[in-house]
Amino acid sequence: MTATVKNIPPGKWYLRAYAHNTNPDSDAAQTSSLGYGADISFTIACTPETCIPGDVNGDGKSDLADAMPVLRILAGIPVGNVNLNADVNGDGKIGLEELGYILQKVAELR
């Protein structure tokens, strides 16, 4: 069996798949032996286009507009969608390290 899943952002995902025999001449035992409910895990890796360090707002670049949502996060103010692929230190969070990276990028120190 092959399948194509498109437009899934990078990260760890779980997929549940099942097969169903639609042949009216088959018996129920054959259908149930096809493995209903098998869990599959897979990881979608980042590409250079989707994993831009510091790109918190997901607009494809790391700039001053990315600093504002980070400041809100640090202040405990709710923020809408954030691009977790903007993580620069690999901790899976958006925080002070990302803010420092963004400001260095804006100041052309990176």
C-alpha positions in Angstrom: 0.0 0.0 0.0 1.3 3.5 -0.8 -0.2 6.8 0.2 0.7 10.5 -0.2 -0.1 13.0 2.5 0.5 16.7 1.5 0.7 20.0 3.3 1.7 18.7 6.7 4.1 20.9 8.6 7.3 19.5 10.0 7.0 17.7 13.3 6.1 14.3 14.8 2.8 12.9 13.7 0.7 9.8 14.3 -1.4 8.2 11.6 -4.0 5.4 11.9 -4.6 3.4 8.8 -7.0 0.6 8.0 -7.8 -1.6 5.0 -11.3 -2.7 4.1 -12.0 -5.3 1.5 -15.0 -4.2 -0.6 -15.2 -7.4 -2.6 -18.7 -8.8 -2.0 -17.4 -12.4 -2.6 -14.9 -12.3 0.2 -15.6 -13.6 3.7 -15.4 -11.5 7.0 -12.3 -13.4 8.2 -10.4 -12.2 5.2 -11.5 -8.6 5.8 -10.6 -8.6 9.5 -7.1 -10.1 8.8 -6.1 -7.0 6.8 -4.9 -5.2 10.0 -7.5 -2.7 11.1 -6.2 0.0 13.3 -2.5 -0.3 12.8 -0.7 2.7 14.3 2.2 4.2 12.3 4.4 7.0 13.5 6.6 9.2 11.3 8.5 12.4 11.5 8.4 15.1 8.8 11.7 16.8 8.6 12.2 20.5 8.0 13.3 21.8 4.7 15.3 25.1 4.3 12.0 26.7 3.1 10.0 25.6 6.1 12.6 25.8 8.9 13.9 29.3 9.0 15.5 30.0 12.5 13.7 32.9 14.1 10.8 33.0 11.7 8.2 33.0 14.5 5.4 34.5 12.4 6.0 32.1 9.5 6.3 34.6 6.8 9.5 33.1 5.4 12.0 35.4 6.9 13.5 36.3 10.3 13.0 40.0 11.0 11.8 42.5 13.5 8.1 41.4 13.0 9.1 38.1 14.6 10.3 39.8 17.8 6.9 41.0 18.8 5.2 37.6 19.3 8.3 36.4 21.2 8.0 39.4 23.5 4.3 38.6 24.1 5.2 35.0 24.8 7.8 36.0 27.3 5.3 38.4 29.0 2.7 35.7 29.3 0.4 37.4 26.8 -1.6 35.0 24.6 -0.3 34.8 21.0 -2.1 33.3 18.0 -0.3 30.9 15.8 3.5 30.7 16.1 5.8 28.8 13.9 7.6 26.3 16.2 10.1 25.6 13.5 11.6 29.0 14.4 13.2 27.3 17.4 16.9 28.1 17.3 18.2 26.1 20.2 16.3 22.8 19.7 14.3 22.9 22.9 10.9 22.9 21.1 9.9 26.3 22.5 9.9 29.9 21.5 11.6 32.1 24.1 14.5 34.3 25.0 17.0 32.5 22.8 14.8 33.1 19.7 14.5 36.7 20.6 18.2 37.1 20.9 18.7 35.4 17.5 16.1 37.6 15.8 17.6 40.8 17.2 21.1 39.7 16.1 19.7 39.0 12.7 18.1 42.4 12.5 21.3 44.1 13.6 23.1 42.1 10.9 25.3 40.4 13.5 24.3 37.0 12.1 
